Amino acid sequence: MQILNNFCEVLSDERALHADLLALSTQKKDAITKNDVTALDNIVKGEELLLARLNNLERLRRECVSELAAELGRPAEEIVLRDFLSVSPPEQREQLTGLHRELRSLLERQIGINEINKRLIESRLEYIHYTMEAVVGGDAVPYQTYGAGREAARPTRKTTIIDQKV
């Protein structure tokens, strides 16, 4: 069945692109950690290219789903991998099951590395925000002094690097 061959090919191509995307995400983590803005920019450009290719593959995957839905006389929204497996010969069923397992693993790892990258970026942004506030004095963190009873006293002055005009 040609539709099954096409579906397997699309999933195989998606698996390869997701593996490449995961590798880029790992490189991104290193670039963020090292503050390597040039490498980070190149990685983001590479991710954008991979995502565009993944979007094209996703369109092809949806076409395969629509074809199978038409053959089965069901709406495309109801078609799941199990439907492809039910009409597949045993060797293709094994291939589809393997591709599904690998894609699921790649996506779970991608989610994990994305969470790490998100936290690293948020940490860097917080540091930049803190530094900028210290430089310009907007909502800068005030010096904390303690009163006789070790209670925090009212701030006496703001921490700024640049003198303020009085």
C-alpha positions as CSV (number, residue, x, y, z in Angstrom):
1,M,0.0,0.0,0.0
2,Q,1.6,3.2,-1.2
3,I,0.1,5.3,1.5
4,L,1.8,3.2,4.2
5,N,5.2,3.6,2.4
6,N,4.7,7.4,2.2
7,F,3.7,7.5,5.9
8,C,6.7,5.5,7.0
9,E,9.0,7.7,4.9
10,V,7.5,10.9,6.4
11,L,7.9,9.6,9.9
12,S,11.4,8.5,9.2
13,D,12.3,12.0,7.8
14,E,10.6,13.6,10.8
15,R,12.6,11.4,13.2
16,A,15.9,12.5,11.5
17,L,14.9,16.2,11.7
18,H,13.9,15.9,15.3
19,A,17.3,14.3,16.1
20,D,19.0,17.2,14.4
21,L,16.8,19.7,16.3
22,L,17.7,17.9,19.6
23,A,21.4,18.2,18.8
24,L,21.0,21.9,18.1
25,S,19.1,22.4,21.3
26,T,22.0,20.8,23.2
27,Q,24.4,23.1,21.4
28,K,22.2,26.0,22.4
29,K,22.4,25.0,26.0
30,D,26.2,25.2,25.7
31,A,26.1,28.5,23.9
32,I,23.8,30.0,26.5
33,T,26.1,28.7,29.3
34,K,29.2,30.2,27.6
35,N,27.4,33.4,26.7
36,D,28.4,32.8,23.1
37,V,26.0,35.1,21.3
38,T,27.4,34.4,17.8
39,A,27.0,30.6,18.2
40,L,23.5,31.1,19.7
41,D,22.5,33.2,16.7
42,N,23.7,30.5,14.3
43,I,21.9,27.8,16.3
44,V,18.6,29.7,16.2
45,K,18.9,30.2,12.4
46,G,19.6,26.4,12.1
47,E,16.5,25.7,14.2
48,E,14.4,27.9,12.1
49,L,15.4,26.0,9.0
50,L,14.7,22.7,10.6
51,L,11.3,23.9,11.8
52,A,10.4,25.0,8.3
53,R,11.3,21.5,7.0
54,L,9.3,19.9,9.8
55,N,6.3,22.0,8.9
56,N,6.5,20.7,5.3
57,L,6.8,17.1,6.6
58,E,3.8,17.7,8.9
59,R,1.8,18.8,5.9
60,L,2.7,15.5,4.1
61,R,1.9,13.5,7.2
62,R,-1.6,15.1,7.3
63,E,-2.1,14.2,3.6
64,C,-1.3,10.6,4.5
65,V,-3.8,10.7,7.3
66,S,-6.4,12.2,5.0
67,E,-5.8,9.5,2.4
68,L,-6.2,6.7,5.0
69,A,-9.3,8.4,6.4
70,A,-10.8,8.5,2.9
71,E,-10.0,4.8,2.4
72,L,-11.5,3.9,5.8
73,G,-14.5,6.2,5.4
74,R,-13.8,8.1,8.6
75,P,-13.0,11.7,9.4
76,A,-9.2,12.5,9.3
77,E,-9.4,13.9,12.9
78,E,-10.2,10.4,14.2
79,I,-7.3,8.7,12.5
80,V,-4.5,7.6,14.8
81,L,-1.4,5.5,14.5
82,R,-3.4,2.4,15.5
83,D,-5.3,2.8,12.3
84,F,-2.1,2.7,10.2
85,L,-1.0,-0.3,12.2
86,S,-4.2,-2.1,11.6
87,V,-3.8,-2.0,7.8
88,S,0.0,-2.6,7.7
89,P,1.7,-5.9,7.0
90,P,3.8,-7.2,9.9
91,E,7.2,-5.8,8.8
92,Q,5.7,-2.3,8.2
93,R,3.9,-2.6,11.6
94,E,7.3,-3.1,13.3
95,Q,8.8,-0.2,11.4
96,L,5.9,2.1,12.4
97,T,6.0,1.0,16.0
98,G,9.8,1.6,16.1
99,L,9.4,5.0,14.5
100,H,6.7,6.0,16.9
101,R,8.9,4.9,19.9
102,E,11.9,6.8,18.6
103,L,9.9,10.0,17.8
104,R,8.3,9.9,21.3
105,S,11.7,9.5,22.9
106,L,13.2,12.4,20.9
107,L,10.3,14.6,21.7
108,E,10.5,13.8,25.4
109,R,14.2,14.6,25.4
110,Q,13.5,17.8,23.4
111,I,11.0,18.9,26.0
112,G,13.6,18.4,28.8
113,I,16.4,20.3,27.0
114,N,13.9,23.1,26.1
115,E,13.0,23.4,29.8
116,I,16.7,23.7,30.7
117,N,17.3,26.3,28.0
118,K,14.3,28.2,29.1
119,R,15.6,28.4,32.7
120,L,19.1,29.3,31.6
121,I,17.7,32.2,29.4
122,E,15.4,33.4,32.2
123,S,18.4,33.4,34.6
124,R,20.5,35.4,32.2
125,L,17.6,37.9,31.6
126,E,17.2,38.3,35.4
127,Y,20.9,39.0,35.7
128,I,20.8,41.6,32.9
129,H,17.7,43.2,34.4
130,Y,19.4,43.4,37.8
131,T,22.5,44.9,36.3
132,M,20.6,47.4,34.2
133,E,18.6,48.5,37.3
134,A,21.8,48.9,39.3
135,V,23.3,51.0,36.5
136,V,20.3,53.3,35.8
137,G,18.9,53.3,39.4
138,G,15.3,52.8,38.4
139,D,13.9,50.3,40.8
140,A,17.3,49.4,42.1
141,V,17.7,47.2,45.1
142,P,18.2,49.4,48.2
143,Y,21.0,48.8,50.7
144,Q,19.6,46.9,53.7
145,T,20.6,48.0,57.1
146,Y,19.5,46.5,60.4
147,G,18.2,48.3,63.5
148,A,19.0,47.6,67.1
149,G,16.6,44.6,67.3
150,R,18.1,43.1,64.1
151,E,15.0,44.1,62.1
152,A,15.4,45.5,58.7
153,A,15.4,49.3,58.9
154,R,14.1,51.5,56.1
155,P,16.5,51.7,53.2
156,T,18.8,54.6,53.4
157,R,19.8,54.9,49.7
158,K,19.6,53.1,46.4
159,T,22.5,51.2,44.9
160,T,23.3,52.8,41.6
161,I,26.5,52.9,39.7
162,I,25.8,56.2,37.9
163,D,25.3,59.2,40.2
164,Q,21.9,60.7,40.2
165,K,21.3,64.4,39.7
166,V,19.8,66.0,42.8
